[in-house]
Structures are given as C-alpha cells and as structure tokens.
Amino acid sequence: MHEGNSRRGSRQVTQPSSLPAVPNPESRHPTKVTTLKKGSDLEKAIATAALIFRNSSDPDGKLGKATAKNLLQTQFRNFTEGQETKSNYQDILSELEEHRENKLDFEDFMILLLSVTVMSDLLQDIWSAKNDK
C-alpha cells in the first residue's frame, strides 16, 4: 500500500527505558526519536507501536500475516486474552487471513490493533474503571 519504506542502518541509539531500541538512522531527524523521552504517554505509546512494527517487519517495511498474529499474541495479549471464542475477534482474524496482500503495512497493522482494542474486554474494563472514579 505505501511505497518507500526501507530499513535503515543497524546501529542502535539509546532509547528511554520505556521505548524499544531503534536502529540509528544517521538520517533526517535523529533527535526527534530521542525527544520522545519527554513526550506524552500517548506519543510514547504510538512510537512504541511503530518501533515494534519496524523491528518485526521485513526489509520492505511489511509484516507477514503470521508475524502480525504472533505480535497480537505476544505483544498485545492483554487485549486478545479471552477473545478467541468471540465472533468479533474471529471476524478480525478472518479479515486478516483474507487480506488481499500477504503482508501488512504500518497503517494496516495499526487498524488491526485498533480493531482488536475496540472489541476487547480489557477496553470495557478500562471504561468501567474510569467511570468508577
């Protein structure tokens, strides 16, 4: 879907402990990644998702379907746990299997994460906890 994604060099930059390490791009904006140390929780969350995607993707910047499923099970398990038998979750996994390409770009991956999040029991628990305050 999106062209022009390429892997950068393999040197590592020091990242805040809450963010995974990324290759040192020696590129256009190396300081923007390090400024995330002072970023908001939301910025750090999106940056972490982007870094996990990048570290798991192939050299073309795409994720295979099996890798995407594995990331859901390993990196997103609190949202997927207990959802396996629910029809909404099964529909999302079916859509993943029927995806016209064998690989997902970052946009597709984020849509997958958001779809799972919206239908998860954990999100409902989060909403309930917020209302209890």
N, C-alpha and C positions, 0 to 999 in steps of 0.2 A: 504494500500500500504506500508506504513512504519510502522514497528513494534517498540515497545519500548518507545513510547511516554507515559508519565504518568504525572499526576498533582503533583505538589509539595505542600509543606505546605501552609497554608493560611495566614501567617503573611505578612504584607506589608513592602516593603522597600521604602524609599524616592526616588522619581524619579525627574529628571529635569521637570520643568513645561510643557515642550513640549511633554513629553512622558507619556503614561498612567502608572499607578501603576502596579507593578507585584508582585506576591507572593514572599516572601523572601525565597529563596530556601535553605538557610543554607547548600549550596551544593558545588559543584565542583568549580565554578567560580563566587562567588557573586560580586566581584569587577569589573568584565567585564561589567556587566549591568550598574553600576554606572559610568564607564568611558565614557559611551555614552554622558554624559553631554558635553564632549569635542570633541565628534565625529563630522564627517562631516554631512551636510544636508542629503546626500544620506544614510549614515549609520543610522541616526535618522529615516528617512522615512521607511527603511526596518525594523528596530527594532520596530517602531510603528505598522506596519502591523502585525508583528509577535506577539506582545503583544495583539493587538486587537483579532487576531485569537485565541490565547491561552485563553484569558479571556472569549471568546464566545464559546469555544469548550467544548465537553463533557469530562468526566474523561479519556477517551481513546485518547484524543487529536484529535478528529474529529469534523467536523461541519456537522450538518444536512443540507439538501438542503434548507429547509425553512429558517434556520438561515443564510445561505450564501446569499440567496436572500434578506433577511432583512438587512444584512450588506451592500450589494450593494446599497440598497435604502436609508439607514440612514448614513452610513459612507463614501459612495462613490458617493453621489447624484450629485455632480457637474460633474462627468463623465457620469452618467447614464441619467441625466435630458435631455429630448427631444429625447432620443434614442429609446423610447418604440415602435415607429412605424417603425423603420428601420429594414430591413431584416437581416443585420449583427448582430444586437443586439438580435433579435428574434432567430437567429441561435445559439447564445451563450447560451441563456436561454434554448433552446431546448436541446442542448448538456448537460447542467446541469441536466435537467429533465431525460435525457436518460443515465446519468452516471451510470455505472454498479453497483456501490455501492450506498447505500442510504446516505453515508456520504463522506465528502471531507477531505483529509489530508491537511497539510500545502502546500505541493507542488501543489496539485490540486487547492487550494484556490488562490495561487499566480498566477497560469496560468490563472485562471478566471479573476483576477484583471488586469493582463496584456492584456488579450484579449479584455476586455471592454475598457481599456485605449487606445489601438491602434486604435480602430474603433470610438472613441468618437469625437464629435465636439470640445470638450474642447482641446484635443491634437492638433487638427488642428489650433485652435486659438493660442495655445502656440507657435506652429511652425511659424505662421504668425507674431506674436508679436516679436519673436526673429529675424526674417528676416527684420523687420521694423527698427531695431536699427542701 
